[in-house]
């Protein structure tokens, strides 16, 4: 097992939702998580609550991602875990959304994950200590959804960049896996955003929601992230935590 105790982790999008639960889960295992998020107010608030460091970063900016990794390595001496989780949701008609909108999704959800995993892996290779990279994709990185073309595109790319990096860096004992959540109640998906009827509709897409009368919880995804960090013989895998959505 890869011991999280004493390991340094960057969790992007760690100010809220799934990322925040991942930070809490890493802390509970004795790790040293750093929150990287572009929401300064929420980032400071969550970091204060959990007593961890917050770095303001926009993951779609390659230069900021490089600075984030350099800062963490300078301060803590090493980087062992990257949870590339920051992302944006939403959707709309492929014909109506603008090219700028498309580029925004690709910039954050696809390029952001690429910059974060690449810079973490660069450091892990230099350290020679191995490491774990977890890229948060989605069920919509596995199956299509009408009106989610841009999101589908970005999340599908995360799935395959993960496998490619896993194969390339296996000789360095750097494990790269993706996690694919179904709909989870977070800042991105909740009654304010989707409405009560919207949440009921989403529940109807998850077979398990019929048994538990709810969507997923962010801690259920954090659980899978911890599994992917700790399991020393898993790489290039796609871990699906979706209440049976894609079954
Ligand atoms: P959330 O909205 O609660 O948290 C996302 C965090 O990412 C926020 O703190 C936000 O400030 C940060 N963020 C957004 N853009 C950023 C950027 N450019 N740079 C740095 N930080 C940025 O959302 P949630 O649900 O926790 O999402 C986490 C990941 O899980 C995302 O990649 C999302 O696509 C994925 N996901 C979420 C699902 C859900 O149903 N909630 C389903 C499937 C995947």
Boltz pocket constraint, residues with backbone or C-beta under 6 A from the ligand:
constraints:
  - pocket:
      binder: B
      contacts: [[A, 12], [A, 13], [A, 14], [A, 15], [A, 16], [A, 17], [A, 18], [A, 19], [A, 36], [A, 37], [A, 38], [A, 39], [A, 42], [A, 57], [A, 58], [A, 59], [A, 60], [A, 84], [A, 85], [A, 86], [A, 87], [A, 88], [A, 89], [A, 108], [A, 112], [A, 136], [A, 137], [A, 138], [A, 139], [A, 180], [A, 181], [A, 182], [A, 183], [A, 184], [A, 185], [A, 186], [A, 187], [A, 188], [A, 189]]
      max_distance: 6.0
